[in-house]
């Protein structure tokens, strides 16, 4: 056994800045971009008789997954604010 003093416990890391923690703006911007792409593709398909089937499906999936992401972010924020033990804190 040695007489070396124990190291003090490490300090807790600082909280991350709000823009790095809050995902809502990123999900809203991404969903809006897919919605704009969907609008452009619909105009091309209906107005100019272009074949954009694959791209149209991709844009629809992007908008749909964006709404799923909005729901997940809102769910996480609600859990954080209610004090749920497993939720990310500081939202």
N, C-alpha and C positions, 0 to 999 in steps of 0.2 A: 504494500500500500504506500502511496506517495502522499505528500502533503501539498498537492497542487489544488488551488481553489477551483471550484466549479465555475464554468463559464456562465455568464448571465443568459437567461433565455433570449432567443432572438426577438427583435421587435417585429410587430405585425407590419406587413407591407402597407404602404399608403393606398388609399382608395384610388381607383382609376378615374380620370376625368369623365364627366357625363357624356361628351360626344363619343368616347370610345366604348362606353357601356351600353348606351341606348341604341338599339338596333332598329327602332321604328322608322327613322328617316331613311335609312338604307333600304328597308323593305318597301316603303312607300315609293321611293324613287325607282327601284327596280320594277315594281308592279306597274307603275305609270309608264315606264319605258316599254314594257311588253304590251300594254294597252295601246300605246301610240303605234307600235309596230303592227298590232292587230288591225287598227283602223286603216293604216296605209295599205296593208295586204287586202283588206276587204274592198277598198276602193279599187285596187288593181284587179282583183278577181271579178268584181261586179261591174265596174265601169269600163275597164279596158280589156276584159276577157282574157286575162293572163292566167296561166296555170301555176298557181301558188299553193297547191294542196299541202305539200310537206311543210312549207313555211307557215301556212295558216294554222296547221295543227300544232306546230311548235309554239307559235304565239299564243294560241288558246291555252296550251299547257303552261306557258310562262305566267299568264294572268291567273290561271287557276292555282298554281303553286304559290304565287304571290299572295293570294288571299289566304291560303293555308298558313303561310309565313306570318301574315298579319294576325291571324288568330293565335298562333303560337306565341308571338311576342306579347300580345295583349294578355294571354293566359299567364305567361311568366311575370309580367308586370303586376298583374292582380295578385298572384301568389306572393310576390316580393312585398307588396304593400300590406298584405294581410299578415305577414310575419311567418309564413310557412317555413319550416325548418330546412327543406331541401332547395328552396328557391334562391336564386342569385340576389344578393343584397345591393342596395344603392340605385335601384331603377326609378 
